[in-house]
């Protein structure tokens, strides 16, 4: 049995600057150090506790150590040095004690100062970003771990012409960064004589936006200061009370973020700088006064051409290797089917038209005219067929005027109506277009899914408008009447419903997978009718209140806004990439919401989080979902399917604010797809986004929505504001634009079908 190390002090006592926690292990705060036998820990063999204390004193990163008790006095003992973990003295001891766990084989010693009170000991934690480099004048001295003398109190007076605002008694727990000679290996921390010296240092460093300083000095009479990187953020969200500290922050942080992400491409660095709206831009300061005029949004033709070239590369690869099939396998250079309807062709049509890829559009149009098959004798997804194929055909008809698209849409719509077979009018999830048989998939135990039954009404409403046949809208809209009647008081609907009774199955709520686009369509249907049908707005407002009151949270420590899920009425702190559609939904509905300013600030916050999902990956591409906790968030699933929702958020937020940051962020997202996902014949999803750009493994699938949505949003982000103006169009959940209609022309208007179906002139291609 191990025996006690005779050089140790009594438990709980202070011994030469350390407090002993006998029989306790500290399983956190490991760090690598030179000479250690492992890159992830700082491990040594020592003769006794005194040698371990000397090791800790000699390493400015050390705030504690764990040592084995040994079997006899002469044995070597293992010691693990632990990083200083806190930027504030008062709660450091309790923080350490909370991390201790019983282990009779080891003792833990924590750096301490007289009377059991810890003097400031520190160890910055980098906040999810890569290090930044800057020059600082003075590193910490060994006095930082010596027994404390009576501490001097700092004079907090700033210079007469200061650029900083003083936040007394506040700590700023975000935006640490590395700098040379810093005492903390993952932060920028030094000792200064006074606040004026810290102020001067921050002024000289273009990366510095804030600094945090202790009111009490160390035993050497100097004051500890942490410098923080300038970032595009809401400072107030990151301030926490601490009477021992003061935070000083620049009054003007400037218009753009300064954090260097793990991925930040310098490709096309010779392009002109990104610009925002010519007038009416809103950067989050003060109240939002509505979107800038479409005419105030300038085009960025250089970046438009780069995105257009990406679309042509993806399209050409599809044509060469997968023509007529649903999707391209861009690594193995073959096609694949899951709908059997040439989904990539239908999905790409309006993108080709908008980008003026005329030859490509004509080839796709001719395929639709002669080869598009709506008699697929297999079970296919009712929802995906509606949003991709029906929506794509109607949009292509509206943009081009070519009635071949409307003719095909009407035939397809008639077949899809046969899915509405449940007693309460819900459509079934799967349909055989050849036989009309419809069913629910086995994995849902017979239930239907909220997003799948509530995200088809826009397409069927548009089909009724263009054919002057109200049956499509009438049948699909009955679903909304039923959902409105059973919507809970908080406006949040569970994901699964019973097709026979119409009621809910379970109580899982999400604006990610299976729930997302139902909420999106409530406000888009209202806008589609030029605000003429208040039922949609009423339903949206009720859901919006529930979202804002129950699902919006902020991360620690950076205060990133995110939208959680809910299960059994408890929040689940997980966010899908799919939920990145929410900023766009909030923005388009802001003017019709009870509190537009709150809505837009929430939209800004979630949009920034979606950008961070990309920037914090070495590939530059976001994971499928993230879990919140710890250092803001961690990846929940490391794959990426070329999803569009984050670029959708950047596009819509730019149109509604004119703030150039969304073009900046969207450009980096696009470049990440370019550098991590591009193959010789197209673009592939990734199986591990944590790998470096260019080397992340690929899943060999170019999703059709990459052509329909991801590249379209990237392109529209850089067009002028009159291209697919959001005053004139709503985009369905597959990014197919549908033109809004005057209330007098909505369903029921007396308009001869012949006038609607009149053959249009062939498109100019």
ABEGO torsion letter per residue (X at the ends): XBBBBAABBBBGBBBGGBBBBBGBBBABGBBBBBGBABAABBBBBBABAAAAAAAAAABAABABBBBBAEABAABBBBBBBBBBABABAAAAAAAAAAABBBBAABBBBBBBBBGGBBBBBBBBBBBGBBBBBBBBABBBBAAAABBBBBBBBBBABBBAABABBBBBGBBBBBGBBBBBGBABAABBBBBBABAAAAAAAAAABAABABBBBBABBBAAGBBBBBBBBBBBBBAAAABBBBAABBBBBBABAEABBABBBABBBABGAABBBBBBBABGBBAGBEBBAEBBBAAABBBBAAAAAAAAAAAAAAAAAAAAAABGBABBBAAAGBBBBAAGAGAAAAAAAAAAAAAGBAAAAAAAAAAAAAABBAABBBBBBAAAAAAAAAAAAAAAAAAAGBAAAAAAAAAAAAAAAAABABAAGBBBABBBAAAGBBBBBAAAGGBBBAAAAAAAAAAAAAAAAAAGBAAAAAAAAAAAAAAAAABBAAGBBBABBBAAAGBBBEABBBABBGAAAAAAAAAAAAAAAGGABAAAAAAAAAAAAAAAAAABBBBOAAGBBBBBBBBGGBBBBBBBAAAAAAAAAAAAAAAABABAAAAAAAAAAAAAAAAAAAAABAAGBBBABBBBEEBGBBBABABBAGBAAAAAAAAAAAAAAGBAAAAAAAAAAAAAAAAAABBAAEBBBBABAABBBGABBBAGBBBAAAAAAAAAAAAAAABBAABGBAAABBBBAAGBBBBBBBAAABBGBBBBAAAAABBBBBBBX
